[in-house]
C-alpha cells in the first residue's frame, strides 16, 4: 500500500466566496479556500405582495386555482414543502391561455426565481409590467431578476427612472444602493444608503447594504459596527446575525462569529449562508460530522448552490464516505461542467484514497485545460507528473510483486512435489522393510530385527510431520537399516 502524504491528500475547500448579491441571487465567485460568505446585502425589498403568490378574485380558471393551491402554505404546518416546478407549469399555462392575465405572469416569474431560473423570471415579470405598468411588486422583482441574470446595470436604470417619480420610496432607494454596491460604485451606494438612513434610522436593510459596501472596501471595523446596529434593531433576523458573524470572523474573533452563526441557525435552521459559514468553520477545525450537517441543510435549501455542494463533498470525504463524496462532486459538474475545484478534488480523491490513477489523471488533465491562463497551471502539471511517476512506480512494484509471487508459487509447487516424492519413497521403504522382517522371521538376528522395527515406527512418525528434511533423514536411516537386514 502506498502511503498518503500531505501533498497527495490536499483537498481544495474551493472557490467558496459566495458573492451574495443584493436579492436572493445565490451567485458564486472565486475566492480563497476557507473564506466565509461575505455579509449579504439586504434582500432586495419588494412591493406589497411581491414575496407571495398573487391570488385572483375571482379565479380566472381551474389551472390558475390549481397553481395557487400548490403554493399556498398552511401557517400551522410544521414541514412545509412547495412544489414550485409544478406551480410554475400551471401558472405558465394560465398565462398562455389568458393573454391579459397579469398575476399568472407575475406568479410564473416568482416560481421561476424560486427554481433558480432568473432568465425566465425576467420574461414573465416583463410581460406582467407590459399589462400593468403600475404593478409595483413586478417592478421590484424584475429589477431583482436582472441582478440575478448578471444585468445589474438594467436594474439601476429601472430604479433611477423610478425614483424620479417616487423620490421618497425608501425600498427602491435601498435596493438601488445595494445594486450600486454590487457594481462597485461605492461612493454612489454610500450616498444613497446614507439618505435612506437619514430618513429612517431604523432601516435594517439599509444598515446591511451599507455594511456590505464597507466590507467590500476592506473597512471591516465599520462593517462590523453597522452589522451590530442592524442586530440591535432586529435581533431575530437570521440574515443580520449571519452578517454579524462574518464580520466577527474577519476581525479575528471566531468565538463571537460562531455564536452569531449558531443564533442565525436557531432562528432559521435552513438559513443557507449561516449553515455554510458554520460548515466552513467546522471543516477547518476537522469536525467533519458537524460540517456534514450544516452543508446538508444548505444544499437542501438551495440545491443549485455550487459552493454548498463543494463543502458537502469535502465533509463527506472527511467522514470517509467516498462514494457519496464522488456523487456530490458529480452533481457539481452537472451544474458547472468546468468547475475547477470539483475536478481537482475528484482527481485527488481518486488518486489519494482510491489509487485509481487513470481516473485521477483524467480529471487532473481537465484541470490543466481550465488552468492554462492561471497560476495554478504549474501546480496541476506538477501534480500530473507526480501521479504519472507514482503510477509507474506502482506498476513496477506490482510487476515485481507478481514476479515474486510467481517464483514463490513455483518454489512451493516444486517443494510440494519433492515432499510428495519423499513421502512415497519412505512409505515404500517401510513396506519393503516390513516384508524383509516378515520373510526373515526367526532367522534374523534379534538386535537387527529390533532396530528395524524401531526405525519403521520412527519413519511412520516422520510421515505425519510432513517435513521434507526429516523425510530425507528418515529415508537415509531406514535404507541403512534395511541394508543391514540383508547382510
N, C-alpha and C positions, 0 to 999 in steps of 0.2 A: 504493500500500500504506500503510495506516495504521500509524504506528509504535507499538510497545509502550511502555508506561510502567510505573513501579513500582506505581502503584495498580492498573492493569488486570491485571498479571501476578501479583497476590497469590494464592497458593495456601495455604489453611489446612492446616497439618500435622495439625490435627484435634483431636477430643476424644480425646486419646491417653493419658490417665492410666488405665492398667489397674488396675481395682480387683481385684487378685489376692487373692481371699478365701481364708481357710483352706480347704483342699481344693482340688482342681483345677477350680475353677468357671469361670475364664476370663471373668468378667463384665467389663463395661466401664462407665466412668463419665465424666462430663465433666471436663475438665482443661485447663490452659493448653497452648498449642501448644508442642511440643517437649519436654514433660516425659517423663522416662524412666518405666518402670514402677516402681511403689513396691516396696520389698522384699516378697517374698511371705512370708506366714506359712508356718510349717512345714506341709507337706502333712498333712491330717488323717489321722492314723495309723489303720490298720485292724487288726482282729483277725487272728489267724493264718489265712492263706488268703484274706484279704479282697482281695488285689491280683491274684488269679489266678482262673481258672475252676475251680470245684469239680467234680471228677470223681466219678461214682457207681461204686460197686463192689458188685455187678456193675451194668452199664449197664441201665437200665430199658427201653431201646428204641432202635431204629435212628436215629430222629430226633435223640435226645439225643447219641448217639455221633457223628453227622454234625456236630452243632454243636460238640462238643468238639474234633473234628478240625480244624474251621475256625479255631479259636483256639489250637491247640497249636503252639508255636513250636519249630523246630529250633535248639538253642543254638549250633550251628556255622554256621548260615546267616548270610550277610553282609547280605542285603537282606530284611528281614522286613516283610511287608505282611499285615495281618489284615483280613479282611472281616467287620467287626463287624455290618454290616447283615444279611448272610446268616445269621450266627450268631444274632443276636437273633431273627430269624424262626423259626429252628429250636428255640431254647430256649423261645420262647413257645408253639410248637406242642406241645412235650413237656410244658410246664406245663398246657396246656389239656386234653391227653389223660390226664394223671395228676393228679388233684386233690390228691394228697398228696406230690407231688414237690417237696421243698424246694429242692434245688440247682438245678433247672431254673429256678425263680423267681428265685433269687439270681443266677444267671448271666445271665438275661434283664435283670435290673436293672443288672448290671455292664456289659453291652453297650450298654444304653440310655444309661448315663453316658458311655461312650466315644463315642457318637454325638451327644452334646450334647443329650440328651433327658431331663433330670433328673426331669421330672414322671412319666414312665413308670417311671423307676427307683424313685421313691418307691412307686408302686403294687406293683411286684414285690418290693421289699425288705419292704414291709409284709406282703405275702402270705406271704413266707418266714418272717417272725417269728411270724406267727399259727400257723404249723405247727410252728415250733421256736423258742420264746421264748428259748432259751439259745444261739441261733446268733449268736455274738459278731461275726463278720465282717459279717453282715447288719445288726446293730445299729449298728456303726460306719458302714457305708456308707449306711444310711438317714439318719443324722444329717448326713452329708456332702451327701446329695441334698437334704435340707431346706434347707441353706445355699444350694445351687445354685439352688433354686427361690424364693429370697428369703424363706425362713421360718426365719431363724436362731433365733428365739425357741423354735421347736419343738425344734430341736437342743439348745438349752440345757436345756429341760425334760427331754429324754431323758437327757442327761449328768448333770444334777443328781440325777435319780432313780437313775441307775445307780451314781453314786459313793457313795450312801448304803450300798449293799451291797458296793461294791468301792472303798473309800477309798484303797487303795494301787495302783490301776490307773493308772500314770503316762500311758499312752497316752490314756486317757479324760480325765484331768486336763489334759493338754497340749491336746487338742482343745477342751475346754471353755474353757480360757484363750484359745485362738485365736478362738473364736466370741464370747466376751465382748469381745475387742478389736474384732472386726468390728462389734459393736453399740455401740462407743464407750464401753463401760463399762470405762474404762481401769484404774480402781482395782481392780476385781474381777479383771480379766485379769492385772494385775501380781501381785496377791496369789496367785492360783492358780499362775501360771508360776514365781514365786519358790519356791513349795512343791515344784514338780517339780524345780527345780534344786538345792534343798536336799537332796532325796533322791537325785538323780542329777546331779552336777555336770558330767557329760559328755553330757548330753542335747542333741544338736544341734538337734532340732526345737523344744525349749523356748527355746533361745537365739534361734532365728529368729523365733518368735512374739513373744518379748519385745522383740526388736529392732524388729519392726513396730509394737508398741504405742508405743514411744518415738518412732519415726519419725512416726507419726500425730499425736503431740502436739507435733511440731516439735523434739524433742530429738535432732537429727541426730548430734551427737557421741557420745552414749551409744548410739544405734542403731548407729553405726559400730563402736564398741568391742565390742558384743555380736556383731555380724556377723563381726568379726575373730576373736573367740573361737570362734565356730562354724566358721570356716575353719581354725583351728588344729586343732580336734577332728576335722574331716572335710574335709581339703583337696581331696578328689576328688569332692565333692558339687557338681555344677554349679549347683544352686539356691543353695547357700551363696556360691559365687563370684559369681553374679549379684547377690545381695543386697549383697555387699561392694562391688561395682561401683556399685550405685545410691547407696549411702551416700557413696562417694568422690565421685561426681558431685555430690551435694547439698552436699558440703563444698568443692566448687570444684576438685577435683583430677581433671581429665579424663584425664590420663595414666594414673594408677593405675586409674581406672574402666575405661578401655579394656583395660588389662592383665587386669583381673578378668573382663570380659565375654569377652575372647578365650579366657581359660582355661576359662570355662564352656562355650564353644562347642567347644573342643578336647575337653573331657570328654564333651560331648553335642552333636554338630553340629546336632541337631534341637531343642535347647532353645529353646522359644518366646520366653521373656522376654529371654534373653541376646541372641538374634538380633534381637529387636525393639529392644532398647536400643542395640545396635551400629548397627542400621539408622537409628535416630533421630540418633545422633551423626554418622553418615555423611551424612544429609540436611542437617543443619545446616552441615556443612563443605563441602557441594557435591559429595561423592563419590557420585554417583547410582548408579554401577555397583556399588559395594560395598553400598550401601543395597538395591539390587535383589536381590543375592544373599541378604542377611540376611532381607529380608521374604518372599522366595520360600520360604525354609526355614520361617519362622514360619507362613506360610499353609498350607504343605504339612502341617505338624504339626497345626494346628488350623484347618481350613477355615472354621469358623464364627466366627472371631475378627475382629470388625469393625475393630479398631484396626490389626491386621496388614495387612488389606486396604487400609486407608487409606494406610498407609506405602508399601505396594507400588504403589498407584496414583500417589502423588506421585513415587516413584522412576521409574516408567515415563514419567511426564510429563517428568521431568528428563532422561531419555535420549532424549526426543522421539519415543517410541513412543506417539503419541496415541491410536491405535485401541485398543491394549492398555490404556492408562490408562482410557479411557472404559468398556471392557468390565469393568475391575476396579471402577470406581465403580458400574456396573450390578449387579455381584454384591453389593456392599454394600447397595444398595437392595432387592435381593431378600430379604436378611436383615432389614434395617431400612428399610422404605419411607420413613420420615420422618427419616432420618439427615441432620441439617442440614449437617454438614461435607461429606458426599458430594455433596449437592445443590449446595452453594455452589461446591465445586471443579469440578463438572461444568459449572456455569454459566460459571465463569472460563475453563475450557479452551475451551468453545465460543466465548466472547467474545474472549479474548486470542489464541488460537492458530489458531482456525478461522474466526473472524469470521462465525459463524453467529448473527446477532443474535436471530432468532426463538427458536431453541432455548435460547440463553443467557437470554433473558427468561423463557422457560417455567420454567427451574429457579430463577432468582432470585425469581420470584413465589411459587414453592412455599416458598422460604426465608422470605419475608416472613410467610407464614401461620404458619410454625413459630416465628418470632422475635417475634411480636406482643407477647409479655409480657416480652421480654428487652431488654437494652441494645443488642443487635445490630440491632434493627428499623430504627433510624435509618440505620445504616451500609448495610444492604441496600437500603433505599429510595433512598438517595443513589446506590448503585451502579446501581439500575434506571434512575434519572433520567439517569445518565451514559451507560448503554448506549443508552437511547432517543435521547438527544441525538446520540450518535455514529452511531447508526443513521440518524437524519435527515440528519446531515452526510454520511454515506456515500452515502445515496440521492441527495442533492442533488449530490454530487460525481460520482456515477455518471451522473446525468441530464445534467449539464454535459459530462461526458466523451463521452457518447453523442451529444449535440448537436454537439460539436466534431468528432467522427469523421464524423458525417453531413455536416457542412459541408465537411470535407476531402475526403470521398468525392465529393460533388457537384462541388467545385472540380477534383478530379482528373479526373472524367469530362468536365467542360467543357473542361479543358486538353487531354485526350486527343482529344476531338472536334475541337478547334481545330487540334491538331497534325496529325490525320489530314487535315483540310481543307487546311491549308497544304501538306502533303506532296503531296496530289493536285494542288493548283494548280501547284506547282513542277514536278511531273512533266509536267503538260500544257504548261506554258511551254517546258520543254526539248524536248518533242516538236514543238511548233509552230515553235520557233526552228530546229530541225534541218530541218524541212520547208522553211522560208524559205531556208536556206542551200543546200539541195539544188536548190530551184527556181531560185534566182538564179544558181547556178553561177559561171561566169567573169565574168558581168556585174557582180557585186558588187565594190565596192572592196576591195582586198586587206586594208587595215588594219581595215575594219569586219568582214570575214569572220573575220579572226584574233581580234579582240576577242570576237566572238560565240562562237567555238569555245572560247576560254578561259573565258568566262562559263558555258558549258554544263558544262565539266569541273568548275569550282568548284561549280556547282549540284549536280552528282552527288555530290561530296564532302560537301556540306551535308546531302544526303538521308541519308547514312549516320550523321550525328551525332544525328539525332532531336532537334534543339534548335529550339524554336519561334521564338525571336528571330532566330536565324541563318537559319531558313527564310524569315522575313518579309523580312530584308535581301536574301537571295538572290532572292526573288520580285521585289522592287523593282528590284534591279540588272538582272536578266535582262529585266524588262519594258522598262527604258530601253534596253538593248542591242538588243532586238528592234525597238523603235520606230525606232532609227537605221538598221536594215537596210531599213526600209520608206520612208525619206525619199529 
